[in-house]
Amino acid sequence: MPNAKLQAILDNLKLLPDRDDRIQMLISLAERYQPVPEEIAARPYPEANRVPSCESEAFVFPVRQDDGTFKFHFVVDNPQGVSAMATAAILDEALSGAPLEEVAAVPEDVIYDIFGRELSMGKSMGLMCMVGMVQKAAKKALAAAG
């Protein structure tokens, strides 16, 4: 079951075949990144929340909401981590508050749909790990619910 908000973002990116236009849209998405509020997490951030393989020192903080969904918060510690910030903004906007089944079903390689294949392998791996951590939180919650 695809997530409608995420699909809308992907559809908008597909409308921009020009590389420069796509980059500008991704920069705009990165500008919407909101760091984790201090009441959720503060430095030093727990290692359990660190995104493995991420070059931008990213962390994911899934917070369970009253309706059973998650609000996803992120830290991107590298001020130059534009692709990580864009990924964080996309995941937050599309998946916070979404049904857990939809979050769990997002494939890690959605990163290629967002950025294309132009990123380095290391950067792509780190961003896929961000998606994986969001996905893992949803899968864990679904398993706990039975």
C-alpha positions in Angstrom: 0.0 0.0 0.0 1.9 3.1 -1.2 2.1 6.3 0.8 0.2 9.0 -1.0 2.3 11.9 0.4 5.5 10.2 -0.6 4.2 9.3 -4.0 3.2 13.0 -4.6 6.7 14.1 -3.8 8.2 11.5 -6.1 5.7 12.5 -8.9 6.7 16.1 -8.5 10.4 15.2 -8.8 9.6 13.2 -12.0 8.1 16.3 -13.5 11.6 17.9 -13.4 13.7 16.0 -16.0 16.2 18.9 -16.0 19.0 18.2 -13.5 19.3 21.8 -12.3 15.6 22.1 -11.7 15.6 18.8 -9.7 18.6 20.0 -7.7 16.8 23.3 -6.9 13.7 21.4 -5.7 15.8 19.1 -3.5 17.6 22.2 -2.0 14.1 23.6 -1.3 13.1 20.4 0.4 16.4 20.5 2.4 15.5 24.0 3.6 12.3 22.5 5.2 14.4 20.3 7.4 13.6 20.9 11.1 16.2 19.6 13.6 14.9 17.4 16.5 13.5 19.5 19.4 15.6 19.5 22.5 12.7 18.0 24.5 12.9 14.9 22.2 16.7 14.5 22.1 19.8 16.6 23.1 23.5 16.2 22.6 25.2 13.8 22.9 22.7 11.9 20.8 22.3 8.2 21.6 24.3 5.9 19.4 21.1 3.7 19.1 19.6 6.5 17.0 22.6 7.1 14.8 22.1 6.3 11.1 24.7 3.7 10.1 26.9 4.6 7.2 25.6 8.1 7.0 28.3 10.6 6.0 26.3 13.5 7.4 26.1 12.2 11.0 22.4 11.7 11.0 20.1 10.4 13.7 16.5 9.3 13.7 14.1 9.7 16.6 10.7 8.0 16.0 8.2 9.3 18.6 5.0 7.3 19.1 1.9 9.4 18.9 -1.5 8.9 20.6 -3.0 7.4 17.5 -0.3 4.7 17.3 1.6 6.4 14.4 5.0 8.0 14.6 6.3 11.5 14.4 9.8 11.2 12.9 12.4 13.6 14.1 15.9 13.9 12.6 19.3 15.3 13.3 21.7 16.0 10.4 24.9 17.2 12.2 26.7 18.1 9.0 25.6 21.6 7.8 26.7 20.6 4.3 24.5 17.5 4.4 21.9 18.8 2.0 20.9 15.4 0.7 20.5 14.1 4.2 18.4 17.2 5.1 16.2 16.7 2.1 15.7 13.1 2.9 14.9 14.0 6.5 12.3 16.6 5.4 10.8 14.2 2.9 10.5 11.3 5.4 9.1 13.6 8.1 6.5 15.2 5.7 5.5 12.0 4.0 5.6 9.4 6.8 5.0 11.2 10.1 1.4 10.3 11.1 1.2 7.7 8.3 -0.2 4.2 8.9 2.6 1.9 10.2 1.9 -0.5 7.3 2.7 2.3 4.8 5.9 3.3 6.6 7.1 -0.3 6.8 6.5 -0.8 3.1 8.7 2.1 1.9 11.6 0.5 0.1 15.1 1.7 1.0 15.9 2.2 -2.6 13.3 5.0 -2.8 16.5 7.1 -2.5 17.2 6.5 -6.1 13.7 7.7 -7.0 14.4 10.9 -5.1 18.0 11.6 -6.1 18.6 9.5 -9.2 21.9 7.6 -9.4 24.2 10.6 -9.3 25.1 10.3 -5.6 28.2 8.5 -4.5 27.6 4.9 -3.3 28.5 5.9 0.3 26.1 8.8 0.3 23.3 6.6 -1.2 24.0 3.9 1.4 23.7 6.4 4.3 20.4 7.8 2.9 19.0 4.3 2.4 19.9 3.6 6.1 17.9 6.6 7.1 14.9 5.1 5.3 15.7 1.8 6.9 15.6 3.2 10.4 12.2 4.7 9.8 11.0 1.5 8.3 12.4 -0.5 11.2 10.6 1.5 13.8 7.3 0.9 12.0 8.0 -2.8 11.6 8.9 -3.1 15.3 5.7 -1.4 16.4 3.6 -3.6 14.1 5.3 -6.8 15.4 4.7 -5.6 19.0 1.0 -5.0 18.2 0.7 -8.6 17.2 
